[in-house]
Amino acid sequence: MEVDADLARVLDDFKGESKPIGMCCIAPTILAKRFGAKGVNLTVGMSGGDEDVWPYSGAAGACEAMGAKHTDADVEEVVVDLENKIVTSPAYMKNAEPHEVHGSVGRMIKGVMDLI
């Protein structure tokens, strides 16, 4: 997996200027690739469990393989890495109802706003 050069530059700029970064669903894997060696803490949902509920749970292991610390989180939770100013939420990594995903994304946005 390669991170697009323009996106990598933007992420590096945000991190270098201590601006908060929010990502949800599968997008935190990009953070794992870019900043995993720095030990970022993030979530892409659950690392195991019922595959009908968490069909993409293998993404957690992929994030850890890139050096990130993965924290299991259900759709109503966010993971905030205060040191790196990163907020992540599972969103559609869970087979959840649309209103649950909406809430997941909203909590991620609120988490980012709280870091400003």
Backbone torsions as a table, in degrees:
resi	resn	phi	psi	omega
1	MET	NA	132.0	176.3
2	GLU	-118.1	142.9	175.6
3	VAL	-91.7	129.2	177.5
4	ASP	-50.0	137.1	-175.0
5	ALA	-59.3	-41.3	179.6
6	ASP	-66.3	-42.4	178.2
7	LEU	-65.4	-41.3	178.3
8	ALA	-59.3	-42.0	179.3
9	ARG	-63.0	-44.9	179.9
10	VAL	-63.9	-45.2	178.5
11	LEU	-61.4	-43.7	178.3
12	ASP	-62.2	-41.3	178.4
13	ASP	-63.0	-46.3	179.1
14	PHE	-59.7	-47.8	-178.3
15	LYS	-64.8	-42.3	-179.9
16	GLY	-63.9	-28.9	179.5
17	GLU	-99.1	10.6	179.8
18	SER	55.4	37.4	174.8
19	LYS	-89.2	141.6	-179.7
20	PRO	-69.7	147.9	178.7
21	ILE	-123.5	131.4	175.8
22	GLY	-120.9	134.1	176.5
23	MET	-144.3	147.8	179.8
24	CYS	-137.4	171.7	179.7
25	CYS	63.3	-127.3	-178.1
26	ILE	-85.9	-14.1	-175.9
27	ALA	-56.6	-32.0	178.1
28	PRO	-58.1	-18.6	176.0
29	THR	-63.4	-28.2	176.1
30	ILE	-64.9	-41.9	177.4
31	LEU	-64.2	-38.4	177.8
32	ALA	-61.5	-42.5	179.9
33	LYS	-66.4	-43.4	-174.7
34	ARG	-78.4	-40.1	-172.2
35	PHE	-122.2	9.3	-178.0
36	GLY	-56.5	-38.1	179.9
37	ALA	-64.8	-19.7	177.9
38	LYS	-90.4	2.7	175.5
39	GLY	74.6	32.6	178.9
40	VAL	-60.1	148.5	178.0
41	ASN	-107.7	127.7	-175.8
42	LEU	-152.2	176.7	174.5
43	THR	-138.1	147.3	166.0
44	VAL	-126.6	25.1	179.2
45	GLY	107.0	-136.3	-177.7
46	MET	-99.2	145.7	-179.5
47	SER	-87.7	1.4	179.2
48	GLY	-167.7	-168.0	178.5
49	GLY	109.1	-166.7	-177.7
50	ASP	-63.2	118.8	-178.2
51	GLU	-66.2	-22.3	175.4
52	ASP	-71.4	-27.8	-179.8
53	VAL	-92.0	-42.0	-177.9
54	TRP	-121.2	72.5	-174.4
55	PRO	-68.6	-15.6	-176.5
56	TYR	-113.8	27.6	-175.0
57	SER	-62.0	-20.8	177.6
58	GLY	-64.8	-18.9	178.9
59	ALA	-63.1	-29.7	178.8
60	ALA	-61.8	-45.4	177.9
61	GLY	-64.6	-35.9	177.5
62	ALA	-63.8	-40.2	177.7
63	CYS	-62.9	-43.7	179.5
64	GLU	-66.0	-35.7	178.2
65	ALA	-64.0	-24.3	177.5
66	MET	-90.2	4.2	175.0
67	GLY	101.8	-8.0	-179.9
68	ALA	-76.0	157.6	171.4
69	LYS	-95.4	119.3	178.0
70	HIS	-96.4	131.5	175.3
71	THR	-112.7	122.9	176.8
72	ASP	-61.0	135.5	178.1
73	ALA	-149.2	136.1	175.8
74	ASP	-80.5	173.3	-173.1
75	VAL	-62.1	-24.1	179.6
76	GLU	-91.2	9.8	-178.8
77	GLU	-117.8	156.1	170.5
78	VAL	-124.3	158.0	173.7
79	VAL	-115.0	124.8	-179.3
80	VAL	-112.4	120.3	173.9
81	ASP	-99.5	95.2	-175.6
82	LEU	-63.5	-39.1	-177.9
83	GLU	-60.6	-41.1	-177.3
84	ASN	-100.5	-0.3	-179.3
85	LYS	55.0	51.8	179.9
86	ILE	-122.9	132.4	177.9
87	VAL	-123.0	127.6	-179.5
88	THR	-132.5	151.9	176.3
89	SER	-144.1	154.7	-174.5
90	PRO	-72.0	-36.0	-177.2
91	ALA	47.7	-121.6	-174.9
92	TYR	-80.6	12.5	172.2
93	MET	-70.4	-18.1	174.9
94	LYS	-106.1	143.5	172.3
95	ASN	-74.2	78.5	-175.3
96	ALA	-109.0	166.9	175.8
97	GLU	-72.5	151.0	-179.1
98	PRO	-53.3	-39.1	-179.6
99	HIS	-67.5	-29.3	176.8
100	GLU	-70.4	-40.7	178.3
101	VAL	-65.8	-42.2	176.9
102	HIS	-56.8	-45.0	177.9
103	GLY	-63.4	-38.8	179.6
104	SER	-61.9	-46.1	179.7
105	VAL	-67.0	-40.4	178.5
106	GLY	-61.5	-40.9	178.3
107	ARG	-67.6	-34.3	176.0
108	MET	-64.6	-45.1	178.8
109	ILE	-61.8	-44.3	178.4
110	LYS	-60.7	-40.5	178.1
111	GLY	-61.0	-40.1	177.0
112	VAL	-65.3	-46.1	-179.4
113	MET	-61.2	-35.3	178.7
114	ASP	-66.3	-21.0	-179.8
115	LEU	-90.5	-4.6	-179.4
116	ILE	-82.5	NA	NA
